[in-house]
Amino acid sequence: MLSGGELGKLYSRDFAVFEAESPHRYPAGHELRKLTNFSYTPVFVFLDANGAKVVETRGFRSEREARALHEFVTKRAYRKTSLREFLAAYPH
């Protein structure tokens, strides 16, 4: 869903977006392996300006969820609520 088009541009505008192998394919101690607990892809990990993980999710199922995740991170809603609660309240 992010491999081009409007959503790809939206995410690329606000985030450093890159693709990597499944985390379990990296050796123990590798920085990418340290970022996530998931052993498969896709997984999205968002870090703040200090490099601290603020959100980790297994991706999204729809454009609505992709937009909600973008807003959740860019507006720093994670400081006030969980992603699950934010998604439940996000407009359809």
Secondary structure, DSSP 8 states (H G I E B T S, - for coil): --SSHHHHHHHHHHS-------GGGS-TT-HHHHH-S-SSS--EEEE-TTS-EEEEE---SSHHHHHHHHHHHHTTGGGTS-HHHHHHHS--
